[in-house]
Amino acid sequence: MHMAKMILRGSKEELAAAHDMVYRCLGCQPGIVSGVSRKRTNEMEDTNAPAACDVCMRIKGHGGFVARERTTISFTAEMICLSCSVKYRRRVCTNCGGTSARGVIGKWRCKELFSGGRKTCSLSHARLGTRDMEMATWEAPTDLQDAKELPSLLECCEQMWREHVLSRLAVPEVLEHQNELKTFAEIEVAILYQRFPGRELFTKPPKSPNHRRFVSFAWAKIRTRRDKSTPEWAQTSQDTKRADQWLAYNMRRSTVLFPSNSMLCGAWLVEWVIPDRTFVVDSLSPFGSVGVDERGGLHCREILRCALAMLVEHNTKYPDDLWPAPEHLWVVMKNSELTARMRVAEGLQRHSFLPLDEYLARHTTARKDMFRRDVCALAESLAERRSRADDEIDVLALHMGNAMTLEALERRTLGQLRSSMRKAGR
């Protein structure tokens, strides 16, 4: 009976060492108490040790390698159970980075990402690193609906979202350790076939004049591996970088909807419900460190800057109809056993986001009816995907301050820019 497949790695001399493989499956020998022996100098030679698949980490039996003629076993062995050898690509994708417990560089991914006999997976392997980047914020759909670049922009959003979902979910660390999604086909049916969340909001008007919707895009310049030229941000001294032009050491503020020679690396949607003073927020990278990473903060601050500028203009023009500043930022979560979703919720709570009941208890200016699924089109779109129709939505909320002003936000933006440049040594 076959139990697993083994990949042995070592030099020609190491692999030539005479040895025997002594393994027993759980059906033949369910459990063995492994004793301590002074004769054993290598854990691979303990034939009573549990034998775990290096892909799914499940115990498949017991065993090890036994050297002949008192030779020493110096090679390493990677064990792949039969189920994983069919479900995942047998050769790790070295372009994806990461290192296994056996010291092998790369990650195991679903075999569907290695179509056509390719040796690396089909996901993008571009590393952002210190590339030139830019960010632009737009009101949707006002600024987008007649733009000739909109079809191409939506295609970029779809591609970025699809790759993000597959890079986070189509891996054994997720598929083998929960019951919500178990196969690549289930990821396609449950998530990918719906297309990226909020797609219709790029052209659909808000519910009323008391709603405003914004979207921000982050772009990174495409650089070939052979391009050794100095990026633009490194050619600009720290002293000349102004907060009205730069958001981070390598990221400019932009007014270009679809920059040339660039790849989309981030997109955020926000709907501002003006009477409620609320910001509903979502990212097209839902399984990443949403709201936690540096660029996530940049997206939210840039959208808030646009909202506050709009508020100042309105209040100056209509002093009898003053708009209040946004105060409550919230996200729609999904109760899920997926580790990727759980990590997002934990990360948000480490950064001062609170479950709704606790948030309402701490902030008396907030009411529960401000956080319903029907308060705006973005909340409805997210609730449709992340909860059943008869369920209350799961909300995490963050307090942005009682009276945020454009001047205060600009001071904060300047501080973040200086901090970014210090970290980069610029």
Secondary structure, DSSP 8 states (H G I E B T S, - for coil): ---EEEEEES-HHHHTS-EEEEEEETTT-S-------TT--SGGG-TTSEEE-TTT--EEEEEEEEESTT----SEEEEEEHHHHHHB-SS-BGGG--B-TTS-BSB--BGGGGGGG-SS-SS-----TT--EEEEEEEETTTTTT-TTHHHHHHHHHHHHHHHHHHHHSSHHHHTS-SS--SHHHHHHHTGGG-STTGGGGTS--SSTTEEEEEEEEEEE---TT-----GGGGS-GGG--TTTEEETTEEE---SS-TTEEEEEEEEEEEETTTTEEEEEES-TTS-TTTSHHHHHHHHHHHHHHHHHHHHHHHH-TTS------EEEEEE-----HHHHHHHHHHHHTT-EEHHHHHHH-TT--GGGG-TTSSHHHHHHHHHHS-TTS--EEEEEE--SS--HHHHHHHHHHHHHHHHHHTT-
